[in-house]
Amino acid sequence: GREEGREEGREEGREEGREEGREEGREEGREEGREEGREEGRHEERLETAKLMISEGFSDDVIVKMTKISRQELGELKNV
């Protein structure tokens, strides 16, 4: 009777909680993916700006300061 009903209710509650947790996890994953994509896009744009600055003769110090890319990345761009 009652005990069976309580157990059934608990199980339903646990299942609802698990589903909510899965949905929250999926949404967090999607948001993290979007943020990673935006960051990757910003980085690509900084690299393109650095390439332009190289072609215009800017100094390494100025390129690193303005684009916030590493000296290693700058060296790799210059060797391409």
N, C-alpha and C positions, 0 to 999 in steps of 0.2 A: 503494500500500500504506500504509505507515506514515504518510507525509506527509499523505496524504488523510485518514487517521484523525485525525491531530493537528488538522488544519484543521477537520474536522467537530466535534471536541471543543471547539476554541476557539469556534467559532460557537455551539454549544449553550451554552457558558458565558457568552458575551456576551449571548445572548438571555435566559438565566436572570437575569443581572445587570440587564438592562433591565427585565424584568418585576418584579423585586424593587424596583427604583428607582421604577417607576410605582406599585406598591402602597404603598410608604412615602410617596410624594408624595400619594396619595389620602388616606391616613390622616392625614397632617399637615394637609391641607386640611380634612378633617372636624373635626379637633380645633380648628383655628383658627376654623372656623364656629361650633362650639359655644361657644367662649370669647367670640367677638363677640356671640353671642346672649345669653349670661349678662351681659356688660357692658351691653348695650343694656337688658336687663331691670332691672339695678341702676339705671341712669340714669333710666329711666322711673319707678321707685319714688322716687328722689330728687326728681324733678319733682312727683310726686303729694304727697309730704311737704311740699314748698315751697308748693304750692297750699293745703294745709291750714293751714300756718303763716301764710300771707298772710291767709286768712279769719279766723284767730284773732288777728290784729293784731300778730304778731311784727315786730320791726324788720328792715330789710333786712340789717343787719350780722349779726344772729343767724341769719337764714335762710341767708345765704351761708356762714357758719361751720359751721352744723350740717348742711346738706345737701351742701356742697361743690359747688354749682352756681355758674356764673359770674354776675356782676352783669348781664351782657347777657341771659342766660337768665331771670334773675329779672325784668328789665324786660319781656321778651317775655311772661312769664306774667302779669304785672300788666296788660298791654295787651290781653289776650285777653278 
